[in-house]
Each structure stands twice: as C-alpha cells, then as structure tokens.
Amino acid sequence: MRDILSDLVAEQQFLDQSLQRIPIKNWDKPTPAAGWTVRDTISHLADFEHLAADVIRGGKEIERWQQTEDLDSLREEAIKKGRAMRPQDVIEWWRGGRAQVVEPLSHMGAEDRVPWIQGNMSAKTFATFRLLETWAHGLDIYEALGIEIEDTTRIRHICWLGWKTLPFAFKQAGEDFSPIRVEVIGPEYYKWVFGPEDSPDLIKGQAGDWARLVVRRIDPNDTHLKVTGDHAETAMKIAQAYL
C-alpha cells in the first residue's frame, strides 16, 4: 500500500499546488468536461474523497449512490455546494477529504475489501481509483488553464487499472471478453506489461496514450497505440476505467 498511497498523495499535491498559483477568476473557467468549471471539478473531487472516507469508516452514505438510478443528480449536489463557496474553501474541503482517506488506508492491507458504488474492491484498487480520478480530472483542469504538464511514472497505476477493468468494460458494453495483453512504455523508458504473454490480443505503445484512453480523454484514432486482435480492437473503443 505504501507505493500507491505515496503516488496518490504526490498526484493530489501536484494538482493542489497548481491551483494555488492561479487567479481566482480562473476558478470559473470551463473545462473539457461539458458544463463543469475548474471549481466544479475540485468540488466533485472533494465530494468523492468525503464519500470514500465515509465508506472506510463504515458509513452508509454509499448506499445512496448504489441505489440511485441518477448518478448525475448526486454529482450535481456537490457542484452546487462548491459554487456557493470561495475557491480556498473548496480546496480546504478537498484537502479534508483527502486526509480522511489516505490515513486509514495506510493501516489497511492491500487485499482488504472496501465497498464502492459498483461493488467491493481491494484497498489497493480503491486507492488506485482515487489516484485515477485525481489525474483524469487534473487533465481537464490543466487544459482549461493552459498548463502544460509532463507525465510521471505515477501513470503506471492508471495503466494497470485500465487493463484490470477491461472485463467490466466489456460486460457493460455487452461484449464477450477474452484476455488482452497491454505493453506500454512510460516516462524514463519504463516498460509496463499487463496480461498473459500468449494472448493473441495485444495493445502496445506509449503509456500516456493508454492512460488517457482508459479515462476517455483521447479519441482512439488520436493515439499511436498499435492493436492486434479483434478483442483488442474492441477494447480501444470501450475501455473505461471509471463509472
């Protein structure tokens, strides 16, 4: 857990520090996420950190999310709350939630179970989802603010989660799944490989392309990923490592 939690905190701090340097007026700049501003995006992250903290404490707030047929309406509650707050208060809201998640996760084993909206998952996967959300929404914010960033080795977690959630993505799309191998090259020329070596279905290329694909921040046709096999071709269209 130490590795994923260290990278989770680093990703959150990087976004936090980036926000500290922007004028207040930029908090209401629109992001690529339709209808959401920078403020709205951080409000969403803050809300989900507090939801995650409640889950870890054994709270029941998650039941609202599990039982609703309208997730967007629940997300909108946080957006409205954030729009009534000062930017610094939104940041403090987010920081408070982050602290309440990371500290208890540090005392859990990687395979301990944590409930979430679509079912239970390991503590390691749960922490990785928190990193993925921070990174993906961070991309929206950086684009809105015109901030150029370089990928870090932290994206290996997003690459892994994108591969791990492929069976779920295929199920959601009503497609038959067959194991897929993913081979990507990350920053500092690290090579990360996921999936069986003998799989006839292969996705190969840059880690940044794969990571952005699985959070739907890039069109498959705009990547330089090389694809072999019908199931791999399907994965390029439906991979989605989030709700």
C-alpha positions in Angstrom: 0.0 0.0 0.0 2.9 2.3 0.6 3.7 2.7 -3.1 0.2 3.5 -4.3 -0.5 5.8 -1.4 2.7 7.7 -1.9 1.9 8.3 -5.5 -1.7 9.2 -4.7 -0.6 11.9 -2.3 2.0 13.2 -4.8 -0.6 13.5 -7.5 -3.0 15.3 -5.3 -0.3 17.7 -4.0 0.7 18.5 -7.6 -2.8 19.5 -8.5 -3.2 21.3 -5.3 -0.1 23.4 -5.8 -1.1 24.1 -9.4 -4.3 25.6 -8.2 -2.5 27.8 -5.6 -0.8 29.7 -8.5 -3.9 30.7 -10.5 -6.0 33.9 -10.2 -9.4 33.5 -8.5 -11.2 34.4 -11.7 -9.8 31.2 -13.4 -11.7 29.0 -11.0 -14.8 29.6 -13.1 -13.1 28.7 -16.4 -14.9 25.9 -18.3 -13.1 22.6 -18.6 -13.3 20.0 -21.4 -15.9 18.2 -19.2 -19.2 19.6 -20.5 -20.8 22.1 -18.1 -18.0 21.9 -15.5 -15.6 24.6 -14.5 -12.4 24.3 -12.6 -14.3 25.0 -9.4 -16.9 22.3 -10.2 -14.2 19.7 -10.9 -12.5 20.2 -7.5 -15.9 20.2 -5.8 -16.5 16.8 -7.4 -13.2 15.5 -6.2 -13.8 16.9 -2.7 -17.2 15.2 -2.6 -15.9 11.8 -3.7 -13.0 12.0 -1.2 -15.5 12.5 1.6 -17.7 9.7 0.3 -14.6 7.5 0.2 -13.8 8.5 3.8 -17.3 7.6 4.9 -17.0 4.2 3.2 -13.8 3.4 5.0 -15.3 4.4 8.3 -18.2 2.0 7.7 -20.7 4.7 7.0 -23.9 4.3 4.9 -23.6 7.3 2.5 -22.5 4.9 -0.3 -26.0 3.3 -0.2 -27.4 6.5 -1.9 -25.0 6.0 -4.8 -25.6 2.3 -5.0 -29.4 2.6 -5.1 -29.9 5.6 -7.3 -30.7 5.5 -11.0 -29.5 9.0 -11.4 -25.8 9.4 -10.5 -25.6 12.8 -12.2 -28.1 14.3 -9.8 -26.0 13.2 -6.8 -22.9 14.7 -8.5 -24.8 17.9 -9.1 -25.3 18.3 -5.3 -21.6 18.7 -4.8 -21.3 21.1 -7.8 -24.0 23.4 -6.3 -22.3 23.3 -2.9 -18.9 24.3 -4.4 -20.4 27.1 -6.4 -21.5 28.7 -3.1 -18.0 28.6 -1.6 -14.9 30.6 -2.0 -12.1 28.9 -4.0 -9.9 28.5 -1.0 -12.8 26.9 0.9 -13.3 24.4 -1.9 -9.6 23.5 -1.7 -9.9 23.0 2.1 -13.0 20.8 1.6 -11.0 18.7 -0.8 -7.9 18.6 1.4 -10.0 17.5 4.4 -11.5 14.6 2.5 -8.1 13.5 1.1 -6.6 13.3 4.6 -9.5 11.2 5.9 -8.9 8.7 3.1 -5.1 8.3 3.0 -4.5 7.9 6.7 -6.9 5.0 7.3 -5.9 3.3 4.0 -2.3 3.3 5.3 -3.3 0.9 8.0 -5.1 -1.5 5.7 -3.7 -4.5 3.8 -3.6 -4.3 0.0 -6.3 -7.1 -0.3 -8.6 -5.8 2.4 -12.1 -5.2 1.0 -13.7 -1.8 0.6 -17.3 -1.3 -0.7 -17.9 1.1 -3.6 -20.6 2.1 -6.0 -20.3 -0.9 -8.3 -19.3 -3.4 -5.6 -16.5 -4.3 -3.3 -12.8 -4.0 -4.3 -9.4 -4.4 -2.7 -7.9 -1.5 -0.8 -5.1 -1.3 -3.4 -7.7 -0.9 -6.2 -9.7 1.6 -4.2 -6.6 3.8 -3.7 -5.8 3.5 -7.4 -9.2 4.7 -8.3 -8.6 7.8 -6.1 -5.4 8.4 -8.0 -7.1 7.9 -11.3 -9.8 10.4 -10.5 -7.3 13.0 -9.4 -5.2 12.5 -12.5 -8.0 12.4 -15.0 -9.8 15.5 -13.7 -6.5 17.1 -13.3 -6.0 16.8 -17.1 -9.3 18.7 -17.6 -8.1 21.4 -15.3 -4.7 21.8 -16.8 -6.2 22.0 -20.3 -8.7 24.7 -19.1 -5.9 26.7 -17.6 -3.4 26.2 -20.4 -0.9 24.5 -18.1 1.5 22.1 -19.8 2.4 19.0 -17.8 4.7 16.0 -18.4 3.6 12.5 -17.5 5.2 10.9 -14.5 5.8 7.3 -13.6 2.6 7.6 -11.5 0.6 6.8 -14.6 1.6 3.2 -14.3 -1.2 2.9 -11.8 -3.7 4.2 -14.3 -2.4 1.9 -17.0 -2.7 -1.1 -14.7 -6.3 -0.1 -13.7 -7.3 0.4 -17.3 -6.2 -3.1 -18.0 -7.7 -4.6 -14.8 -11.1 -3.1 -15.5 -11.3 -4.4 -19.1 -13.6 -7.3 -18.2 -16.0 -4.9 -16.5 -15.9 -2.6 -19.5 -16.7 -5.5 -21.9 -19.6 -6.6 -19.7 -21.0 -3.1 -19.5 -20.9 -2.9 -23.3 -22.5 -6.4 -23.8 -19.3 -7.8 -25.4 -17.7 -11.1 -24.9 -14.3 -10.8 -23.2 -11.0 -12.5 -23.9 -7.8 -11.8 -22.0 -5.8 -8.9 -23.5 -2.2 -8.1 -23.2 -1.1 -4.5 -22.8 2.5 -3.4 -23.2 3.4 0.3 -22.8 6.4 2.4 -22.4 6.2 5.1 -19.7 8.3 8.1 -18.6 12.0 7.4 -18.1 11.6 4.5 -20.6 9.9 2.2 -18.0 8.1 -0.7 -19.6 4.9 -1.9 -18.1 3.2 -5.2 -19.1 -0.2 -6.5 -18.1 -2.0 -9.6 -19.2 -1.0 -13.1 -20.4 2.1 -13.5 -22.7 0.3 -15.9 -25.0 -2.8 -13.7 -25.7 -3.5 -13.2 -29.4 -4.9 -9.7 -28.5 -2.3 -7.0 -27.9 -2.3 -3.3 -27.3 1.1 -1.7 -27.5 2.5 1.8 -27.4 3.0 4.8 -25.1 1.7 4.7 -21.5 0.4 8.2 -21.8 -1.8 7.2 -24.7 -3.2 4.1 -23.0 -3.8 6.0 -19.7 -5.7 8.8 -21.5 -7.7 6.3 -23.5 -9.0 4.4 -20.4 -10.2 7.7 -18.8 -11.6 8.8 -22.2 -9.5 11.9 -22.5 -8.3 11.0 -26.0 -10.0 9.5 -29.1 -8.7 6.1 -30.1 -7.8 7.4 -33.5 -5.7 10.1 -32.0 -3.4 7.7 -30.2 -0.3 5.9 -31.6 -1.2 2.6 -30.0 -0.7 -0.5 -32.1 -3.5 -3.0 -31.9 -3.6 -6.7 -32.7 -6.7 -8.9 -32.5 -10.5 -8.3 -32.6 -10.9 -8.1 -28.8 -8.1 -5.6 -28.6 -9.8 -3.5 -31.3 -13.0 -3.6 -29.2 -11.1 -2.6 -26.1 -9.9 0.5 -27.8 -13.5 1.6 -28.3 -15.0 0.7 -24.9 -12.2 0.7 -22.3 -13.3 2.9 -19.4 -11.6 2.7 -16.0 -14.3 4.7 -14.1 -18.0 5.0 -13.6 
